[in-house]
Amino acid sequence: MPFAYSIADGIGLGFIFYTLVKLFTGKIKDVHPVLLTFSLLFLLRYIIKALQNV
């Protein structure tokens, strides 16, 4: 949140980084499917947001 000045962005980035850490440590099965879905949706949101600013 301190980097984005937004609670929603902070939570979204937390979801994404948590999922990525579990993926890279080989513990992706510990991630609940709902959290994985939210992580992918937040990632898609940031990609679309970045493409709109181009």
trRosetta pair geometry for C-beta under 8 A, 3 or more apart (Angstrom, degrees):
i j d omega theta_ij theta_ji phi_ij phi_ji
1 4 6.3 -76 -138 52 32 91
1 5 7.4 86 175 -91 65 12
1 6 6.8 -136 -139 72 74 34
1 7 5.8 8 -117 -102 124 46
1 9 7.2 129 -109 77 55 83
1 10 3.1 -19 -64 -71 74 152
1 11 8.0 36 -68 -30 99 61
2 5 7.7 22 -164 -68 24 53
2 10 7.8 77 2 -99 46 125
3 10 7.9 134 45 -94 80 86
4 9 3.6 -123 142 105 155 139
4 10 5.9 -163 47 -56 121 71
4 13 7.0 169 -24 -13 142 138
5 9 7.8 29 60 47 46 135
6 9 3.9 72 78 12 112 108
6 10 6.5 -178 90 -12 58 84
7 10 5.6 -57 -149 37 31 114
7 11 6.3 29 155 -17 66 106
8 11 5.9 -55 -147 37 30 108
8 12 6.2 30 154 -19 64 109
9 12 5.6 -54 -143 39 32 113
9 13 6.2 29 159 -16 66 107
10 13 6.0 -55 -144 39 27 106
10 14 6.3 32 153 -22 61 107
11 14 5.5 -55 -150 35 31 116
11 15 6.5 35 152 -21 65 101
12 15 5.7 -51 -152 32 32 111
12 16 6.5 28 152 -16 65 106
12 42 3.7 176 -157 -149 102 135
12 45 7.0 -77 -150 65 151 133
12 46 7.3 157 138 -46 135 112
13 16 5.6 -53 -145 38 36 112
13 17 6.1 29 159 -14 69 108
13 42 7.6 -145 -55 154 36 137
14 17 6.1 -57 -139 42 27 104
14 18 6.1 30 160 -21 63 109
15 18 6.0 -58 -147 36 24 111
15 19 6.4 21 157 -15 62 110
15 35 6.4 -157 -149 -167 99 83
15 38 5.4 -86 -165 113 155 106
15 39 4.6 -153 143 -88 100 77
15 42 5.7 114 71 17 128 152
16 19 6.0 -61 -153 38 28 109
16 20 6.3 24 153 -17 65 110
16 39 5.1 139 -93 -153 52 91
16 42 5.8 -123 -51 94 105 123
16 43 5.6 126 -111 -69 121 93
17 20 5.5 -53 -142 39 34 112
17 21 6.2 38 157 -22 67 103
18 21 5.9 -53 -148 33 28 110
18 22 6.5 25 154 -13 62 107
18 31 7.6 141 128 -110 94 110
18 35 7.5 -64 98 171 126 129
18 39 7.6 -127 65 -92 88 129
19 22 5.8 -58 -150 40 31 109
19 23 6.2 34 151 -23 65 107
19 28 7.9 47 -167 -129 71 83
19 31 5.6 73 -120 -127 77 152
19 35 6.8 -179 -76 136 105 98
19 36 6.1 126 -125 -110 129 63
19 39 4.2 38 -15 -128 155 168
20 23 5.4 -52 -145 35 33 115
20 24 6.2 21 161 -11 67 108
21 24 6.2 -61 -143 43 27 102
21 25 6.1 13 161 -7 65 115
22 25 6.1 -64 -138 46 26 102
22 27 4.8 -90 -156 84 78 86
22 28 5.3 121 132 -94 97 46
22 30 5.7 -134 -145 63 128 104
22 31 5.0 142 100 -47 160 112
23 28 5.0 47 -101 -84 58 109
23 31 7.9 -11 -54 -13 74 146
27 30 4.6 1 158 6 99 122
27 31 7.8 116 121 -23 75 84
28 31 5.7 -43 -167 18 53 115
31 35 5.4 -122 -174 84 86 119
31 36 5.2 99 133 -61 119 97
31 39 8.0 -29 -174 -3 137 145
32 35 4.6 88 62 8 87 104
32 36 7.0 -154 93 -6 44 87
33 36 5.4 -53 -145 38 35 115
33 37 6.3 40 154 -23 67 103
34 37 5.6 -51 -150 34 32 114
34 38 6.5 30 152 -16 64 104
35 38 5.7 -52 -146 38 34 110
35 39 6.2 39 153 -23 65 105
36 39 5.6 -52 -147 34 30 115
36 40 6.5 29 155 -16 63 105
37 40 5.9 -57 -150 37 30 108
37 41 6.3 28 153 -17 65 108
38 41 5.6 -55 -145 39 33 112
38 42 6.2 33 157 -17 67 105
39 42 5.9 -55 -147 38 28 108
39 43 6.3 30 153 -19 63 108
40 43 5.5 -53 -145 37 32 114
40 44 6.3 34 154 -19 64 105
41 44 5.6 -52 -147 37 31 112
41 45 6.4 38 150 -24 63 103
42 45 5.4 -50 -149 32 34 117
42 46 6.5 31 154 -16 66 102
43 46 5.9 -55 -150 36 32 107
43 47 6.4 32 152 -19 64 106
44 47 5.6 -53 -146 36 33 112
44 48 6.3 30 156 -16 66 106
45 48 6.0 -57 -147 39 28 107
45 49 6.1 29 154 -20 64 110
46 49 5.5 -52 -141 38 32 115
46 50 6.2 34 157 -21 64 105
47 50 5.8 -55 -149 36 29 110
47 51 6.4 25 154 -17 64 108
48 51 5.8 -57 -147 38 32 110
48 52 6.4 34 154 -23 65 106
49 52 5.9 -54 -150 32 29 112
49 53 6.9 23 154 -16 61 108
50 53 6.0 -62 -154 36 33 108
50 54 7.2 46 149 -38 63 97
51 54 5.8 -39 -158 7 40 118
